[in-house]
Amino acid sequence: MSNLLIQLPAEYASAGDEYSYVLSNDGLHIQRSGQASASLLPAAGRAAQVTAVIPASRLSWHCVTLPPGLQLHNRRHQQRVRAVLDGLLEEKLLDDPAQLHLALDDAAEAGQPSWVAACDKAWLQAHLQALESAGHAASRIAPLQWPSATPQLWLSGDASSAQLTATGLEQKFSLAQLPLQADAALLQSLLSQLPPEIALLTEPQHTRAAEALQRPVSIYTPAQRLLAASHYKGDLAQFALDLGGNTRLRRRLLDAWNSFAKAPQWRAARWATGLAIVAQLVGLNAWAFKENRSITQRQQQAKQVLKDTFPQVPVVVDAPVQMQRELDLLRSNSGALSTSDAEALLTASASISGVQNASALQYQDKQLRISGLKLAPEALTDAQQSLQAIGYQLNPDGADLLLSAKTSSSQP
């Protein structure tokens, strides 16, 4: 599944805004990247996911402890969860919580310290509406950077306002941000909390400033940084900006399939699944071939028996039926009784309990109709079983019973 990641500008939406974008088919490689107005962004296709990415300068993260028993992921309780967040963050936020968009991190749990993202609701809605008007409705919202237990160190931003961001401080689920122009003691304190081998990720324009921090330096482009936002496991489209349960479920299913289909760690599982499917198909085809061959052999054997026994039959169409017809003809010519003759059926009917109380017995079309005999269900079952053992079948027909000889079913 392709993913079009669009970074929202830090300014309020206007007609001349340009959006940085990355188009990736697997979340690992960049197919296209650049900057364009909303109307000129590349089409991602029907099956694509459009992810709106919030820049670090527009998003703040706050750690709160949610009350135990709060059902965070129940859609019916979203208003209650939002009210709880408003109360917990009221003293931590500079703005009125009603004017902010809030979202819980994917790892948030009730009763545990959890991260909450906050940004200007009006700013976010304006950009989402601009993208939707241009045919790029967002199906997911992700942050450019987020709290993590993985130690990482970034240097980003404009040349005049560079910012140092760190996660995984002292092996904890954390996020810390400092302007590069901050006091040197503060910067060193932040750097000392990360292992010395952790490289400083920086954009090309900050290379000299990064070297001054005396850390290993890795250069990355803005497009690579934007692509990394696709690895965020959660979705900041929550509460009033919820993009819909069906959209979210579809995104999760597509993400899971995309991960299984293309991620390197699932390569062995993909091979195993493919081999299992191939083995099943080969086995089914072999079994079907064997069964068809067995059926064909039985049909040929039945035809050969008919030809050997009754060579006067010119054409074999249905060997079992033609065999029965020839046997009936032999019995008729020899005067021998057939199991479907009246005498044989009358003899067989004697095993039916109470048959002497029947009001009428009528033989027609090789069947004996027994009228006026009412049998209890248990007695009827016993009679059917005993007659079946000697080659006859007894079936109800309205108020009557029909007794007939069992016939051989024709082969397919």
N, C-alpha and C positions, 0 to 999 in steps of 0.2 A: 504494500500500500504506500503510495507516495504521500509526502507530507510537505505542505507549503507553510513555512514558518515566516511570520511577518512581525518585525519589531515595531512597536508603536513609538512614534516620536514623543519626546518628553514634553513638547509644547501642546497646547490645546489644538484640537482639530481645526484645520482651515482648508480652503480649496487648493492651495498650492503645496500641501504636505507631500513629502516623499517618504516612502517606507523602505527600510532595508528588508530584504527577503532572501530566503534560501529555499530551494526546491530539492528534496532528497527522496529517493525511491526506497531506501532501506534504513534511514536514520544514521548511517555510517559514512556515506559519501555524498558529496555535493554535486548535483547535476547542473544547477544554475544558481547564480547569486547576483546581487546587485541592488540598486535603488531605483524606485519608480513611483509614480503617483498611483493612487488606488485604482484608477481606471486602466493603467498600463501594467499592472501586476500580471505575471504569467498565469494562465489557466492551469489548474492542478488536476482537472479531470473529475468525473463523477464519484469515483471511489476514493478520492483523495481526502486527506484531513487538513483543514486549515487551522493553524495554531497561531493565535495572537500572543505575542511575547511582550511582557511588561518590562521596561528597562529598570535597572537597579536604582536609578535616581528617582523613580516614581513609586517605588515600593518599599515599605518598611515592614520589618518582621518583629513580632512581640511574643514573648514567652509567657504563657498563662497556664494555670492549673485548673482544668475543667472539673466541675462537680461530678462525683461518682454517680453512676446510673443514668447519665445523660446519653440519650440515643442520638449519636452524632450523624449516623448515616440513614436514619429513618426520615423520609421526605415529609411525613406528616408532622414531624417535630422540628422542622427547620426554623419556624418562627420563634420557637422557644429557645433553640440553640443560639440564634442571632441575638435574642434579648439578653441571654447570659453573657455573650461576648461583649455586647455593648456595656454591660455593667462592669465586667472585668477590666475593660480597656478604657473606661471613661477617664480615669486619672492619668493614663499613660499617653493619651493622644492629645495633640495640640488642637485638633479640629473636633467638631461635634461628630460622634460616631454615625449619626444619621446621614452625614454628608460623605461618608467613606464607604467604599466597598471592602468587605471583610471576607476572608476565605481561610479555612483550616487547611493546614498541611496534610498530606496524604497519610502521614504516620501518627496523626493526632488520636489520642485515646482518652476516654472519660476517666477522671481520677488521676491522670498523669500530666506532668508538664508537657505542654504542646505549643507549637508555633502557629501564630495567626498572622496572615499577610493583610496589609491595609494599603489602600491607594485611593486617590480622588475618584469618587464614583462618576461625577459629571464628565471628567476628562476621559475616563475609560469608556463610558457609554457613547460619547461623541465619536471616538475613533472606531468603535465597533459598528456604529451606524454608518459611518463613512465607508467602511470596508463592505458592509452588507449591501449598501446602495450601488457599489461598484461590482457586485457579483461575487464577493469573497466573504460570505458569512462565516464567521469563526465557529468552529465546532469544539474548540478547546482554548483555554487560556493558561499560559505557563509563565513562570518568572524567568528572567535572564540568569538569576542566581538565587540560591535558596540555602537554608540551613542543611547541613549534612554532617555525618560522622566521618566522612572521608576527608583527610587533611588535604586542603588545596589553598593556593595563594594566588590571587589575581591582582593585576594592576591595570586599571581601565579608566575610561572617561576621556574628556578633552585634555589637551596639553596643559591648559591653564587650571584645570580642576581635576587632576588625576586622583584616583581613589584606590586605596588598598583594601582588599576584601579577603578574609580568611574564613575557612570552615574546618571543622574537626579539631578544634583547639583542645589540646591535652586529651585526645581520643574521645571527645564528647560530641554530641549532636548540637552543633553550634554555628553561629554566624557572627562575624565582627567586621565592622567597616570603619576606616579612618582615612581622612584626606591625607594625601602625600605630604602636604605642607604642615602636618601636625607636628607637635613637639617630638624631637628625636627620641626622647626617653619612652614616649608612648609607642612609637613605632617599634623600637627594639623590644619593648615588653610584649607587643603582639607577636613579633617574629620569634621570640624565644619560646613561645608556646607550641611551635611547630617543629618537627624534626628537621635538622639542618639539610637533609638530603632532598626535602620537598622543593621542587623547582618553582620559581616565580613565573607564572604565565603572564605575558604582557603583549600588548599590541606594538607594532613597529615604532610608533612615535614616542613610546615610553622606554625605549631600549636603554638609553643613557641613564635615566632615573632608576631603572631596575638594577643596573650594574652597581649603582652606588649603595644598594641595600646588601651587597655582598652575599648574594644567593645565586644558585644555579638558575639560569634564565632560559625559558622556552618561549619562542615567538609564536603567536597565533594571530590569525586574521579575524576581523569582526564577523565574517561569515562562519568561520569555525566555531566561534563563541556562540553565535546564534543557533547553529546546528546542535550544539551541546544542550540547548534548552529542550530539545525533543526528548531527552532522557529523563526529564522530570516525570515522576510516576503519578503525580496527582493531577488535579484540575482545579484552577482557581475560579472557574465559572460556577459559583455557588449562590445560594439564597436568592436575592432579587435578580441576579444575572445568571441564574441556572439556565443552561441552554437546552434542558429537557432530558428526562430520564432515558428516553429511547436513544437520543443522540449519544449520551454518555455510555450506555450499554453497548451501542454499536461501536463506539470508539475503543472501548476496552476489548471487545472481541477482535476487532481489526488489529489492535496493538498486539494482542496475544498471538494472533495468526502471523503477523509480520515478524514478530520476534522468533517464533518457531521456524518460519520459512526461510529466514535470512540470517539470523544471528549465528555467529561462529560456534558458540557454546552448545547449540542444538544440532550441530552437524551430524554427530554420531546418532542422535535420536532420529534425525531425518532419514539417514541411511537405513537404520534398523526398521523404521516404519515402511520405507519403500520396499525393502527386501521381504518384509512380512506380507505386504500386499501382493507382491509378485508371486511369492510362494503360495498364497491362497488362490490366486487366479490360476496358476499352473495346476494346483491340486484339484480345483473345481473342474477345470477342463479335462484333466485326466480321468476324474471320476465320471464325468458326463460321457466321455468317449467310451469308457468301459461299460457303462450302463446301456448306451445305444448299441454297442456291439453285442452285448448279451441279449437284448431284445430282438435284434436282427437274427441272431443265431436261433433263438426259440421260434421265431416266425418261420425261418427256413426249415427247421426240424418238423414243425406242424405241417407245412406244405408237403414235405417229403413223405411223411407218414400217410397223408391223404392220397398222394399219388401212388404210393406202394400198395395201399389197402384197396383203393378204388381207382384203378387206372382208367376207368371209363369217364371220369370227370375231366372234361376238356380244359377248362380254365379254372385256376384256383384264385378266388377273390377273398373269401373269408374262410380259412381252413377249418376252424372249430365248428362254425355253423354248417358248412357243407358236410363235414364229417357226421354231425348229428342227424342231418337230413338223410344221408345215405344209410345210417344205422336204422332209422325209423322205417325207411323203405324196405330194408332187409327183414326187419321184424314183421312188417305187414305182409310181405310175400311169403314168409315162412310160417305165419300164423302165431308167432310168439308174442306174448304180451309185452307191451312197453310200459314203462313207469308212468306214462301219461294216459294210458288207456283207462276206461271207466272201471273195469274190474280191479285194476291195481289201485286206483284212487279210492274205491269203496273199501278195499281191504285195509288201506292205510288209515282211512277215516275211523276204523273201528278202535284205534288207539285214543281217540278223542273222548274224554269223559262226558257221558250223557248224550252222545250223538244219537242214541236211539230215541231221544225225546225231540229231535228236530222235526219241524213241520213239513219240510220238503228237501229233497236232494235232487239237484239238476246238473247233468253233465253237458258241457258245451265248450268248444274250443279248447279241449284238453284240460279243462278245469272242472272241479266239482264244487258247485255252489251249495252251501249248507244254510238253509233258512230256518228261522224260528228257534235257534239255539243260542241261549244267553249264557256266556261263561264269565265267571269272575276273573279279574285281572290275573290273579295267581294261577288259576286253572288254564287260562289262555296261554300264559307264559310257559307253563309246564308242557302243554300240548305242542306248542311251537318247537320247543327244545327236543322233544322226543321224535317229532316228525322230521326235524332237520337232521337228526342222527341217521335216519334211514333214507335220506335223499328227497324229502318233501318239504314244502313251505306252506304255512298257513297264515293268511293275511286277512284282517278285517276289511270288509267292503260295505260301509253303511251299517245296516242291521244284520247283514249276512257275513258268512265266512267263506273265503275262497281257498280251496286246497288244490295245489298243483305240484308237479314234479320240478325239482330244481334243474335249471338249464345251465350249461357251461357258457361263461361269458367269452365273447370273441376277443382275440388278441389284438392290440393296437397295431 
